[in-house]
Amino acid sequence: MTKTNAMRLLEQAGIPYRAAEYVYDETDLNGMHAAEGIGMPAEQVFKTLVARGDRHGCLVFCIPVCCELDLRKAAKAAGEKKVELVHVKELLGLTGYIRGGCSPIGMKKRFPTFLEETAQLYDEIAVSAGQRGCQLILSPDALAEYVGAVFCDLTEA
């Protein structure tokens, strides 16, 4: 397994994690395949979505792969009137990551980050390690503290 920048950053910060690899599936647009591939419930595997608000620019939202982002709740959490997901073509330039491998850890710039509050129900959650086919399993509290994330309700009911 190749060590990713996200892994190096966690190690430098002294944050314990485990890495888990899986076979990336190009057709899996929501991340359910990642959850199956690493053998974790979909509620504990989080996808990283990048959006743009009308006031504060880019925002990062981490939600379970089995859920959809509620744009109204996301806007409210971020103090925005309106939030839209960024186009996939913009992702690499903004974050340094490609679709399917976008991690909340180690983006080019530190953006305001919001983590679905259900993450707090678990001792461990998984997020992308920064490359397709690799997940980081770590404490949601440690992740939130490291990236400066706020826990809030972000998903559609």
Protein Blocks (a to p, Z undefined) as FASTA:
>chain_A
ZZdfklmmmmmnopacddddddddfklmnommmmmmnopafklpccddddddfklopadd
dddfkbccdfklmmmmnopabdcdddfklmmmmnopaehiacfehpabdcdddddfklmm
pmbdcddehiahiacdddfklmmmmnopacddfbdZZ
